[in-house]
Amino acid sequence: MSGAPGPAATTIATIANEVGVSVATVSKVLNGHADVAPRTRARVEESLERHKYRRRGRRQAAGAGHVDLVFHEIDVGWAVEILHGVESVTAAAGLGLTVSQLGGAHRPSARFVDALLARRPLGVLLVLCHPTAAQRQQLRREGVPFVVVDNDSATSAAVPTVGSNNWNGGLLATRHLLELGHRRIAVISGPRDVLCSQARTAGFRSAHEEAGLPVDPELVRYGTFSADAGRRHGLHLLSLPDRPTAVFAGSDMQAIGVLRAARQRGLRVPEDLSVIGYDNLPLAAWTEPALTTVNQPLRDMAGIATQMLLDLARANELATSRIDLVTELVVRESTAPPPARA
């Protein structure tokens, strides 16, 4: 006696009938075409997800095709380190690499994701940017794995992510300055809405709490990770009646901007002002004075994330969906005890 028939496989026609659109419209959504009204696209996406519709035959074998590397924006020094780490893995695997950026946005637009899927990548690496929940569903339905290279520690477990311990980095940098004897320490962090900026500032605050010292709110600043932001905030901080004797910057580029601000204010580093950066970019060893900084292993982060992506493309199960690498303090010439008060 034969068993009961199993459920019928979901087809494009099933989706079209349920949503009340044409088969062509569903096909356009699946193929990433932009000429579908947002509300219609959302209804089709919802139906596709509800039916767990998966396109067949999309996945390429690892070792063929290309990887898409998407930056939130391309900063020359920082991005080059990430690029080196990714390329070391993709080149060994015989993969091409396509690089793009979101112009500073931390979420890709629907049009951007559609264009990305039209390129049919083996997988996608996203740097300091995250797909929305709907976009994650879209990528998974298309059989395109993704991994985020980020430096925050609050990414959803559903998103494979490689980062570093930013809170610890902020703690180490501030402890170093406190141990040197500084008590007026400023922090210039990255954008306020970026979790790594918040984590580094939290580490800065924790070091003060550990030492039983208050944090002056006037000395806590947020901005972009650029040298220009470091210079602008540095000029303002160094113009205060009770200026800081040390500045912890959220990036090496910000720290370079602070060095410029100190020169403009006639201050010597480290005799009059100590400065710490973050990232340990190669240029940090070549500034004058050489920059004390927090080493964030960007190349390792990128290489590990790329290997995770290839494992996903091969349908291998990941041992963990979140890897945080260790941050370490690198002491050079830009930090010293504070000047004696008159």
Secondary structure, 3 states (H helix, E strand, C coil): CCCCCCCCCCCHHHHHHHHCCCHHHHHHHHCCCCCCCHHHHHHHHHHHHHCCCCCCCCCCCCCCCEEEEEECCCCHHHHHHHHHHHHHHHHHCCCEEEEEECCCCCCCCHHHHHHHHHCCCCEEEEECCCCCHHHHHHHHHCCCCEEEECCCCCCCCCCCEEEECHHHHHHHHHHHHHHHCCCCEEEEECCCCCHHHHHHHHHHHHHHHHCCCCCCHHHEEECCCCHHHHHHHHHHHCCCCCCCCEEEECCHHHHHHHHHHHHHCCCCCCCCCEEEEEECCHHHHHCCCCCEEEECCHHHHHHHHHHHHHHHHCCCCCCCCEEEECCEEECCCCCCCCCCCC
